[in-house]
Amino acid sequence: MADAAVPAADLLPPRFADWFAKRGWSPRAHQLAMIERAQAGRDALLIAPT
């Protein structure tokens, strides 16, 4: 799961960090966890119904 000590800006590619920032939003923990897994070369599937 995403480490609270790691700022989202350090995990998100600049294009996505800017997208969130322009809206005044922050990525959720499950979104950051997916990025961490991808960066570690691990497989993951996220299902987040809205």
N, C-alpha and C positions, 0 to 999 in steps of 0.2 A: 504494500500500500504506500501511497505517497508519504514521504517524510515531511513533517510540518516544518523542519528546520531548513528545507530546501525551498527557496522562493520560487513561485510559479514561473516568474520571468526567466529563471535559470533552466527550467525544463522545457518551456514552450519555444518553438521556433519564433523568431521575431515577427513574422507575418501574423501568427496566431496571437502572440502577446499583444500586438498592436490592435488586433480586432477586438479582443476582450477589453483592453484599456479604453478604446474609443467609445465603448458602450458603458463604461463604468462597472464592468462585470469582472468576476474572478472565476477561473475554472474550478470545478468541483473536484473533490478528492478522488472520485472514481476516474475522472478524466486524466488527472495527473498520474494516477497509478498506471493507466494504460500507456502513457508516454514513457514512464520509467521502465515498464516491461519491454516495450519496443526498443528502447535505447540499450537495454541489456541483452537484446537478441532473443527474447522469450516470446512465445506465442501467447495470445490472449484474445478473448472474445468478450465484448461488453454488450450487454442487453440492458437498455435503460428506457423502458416505456414511459411515455409522457401522457 
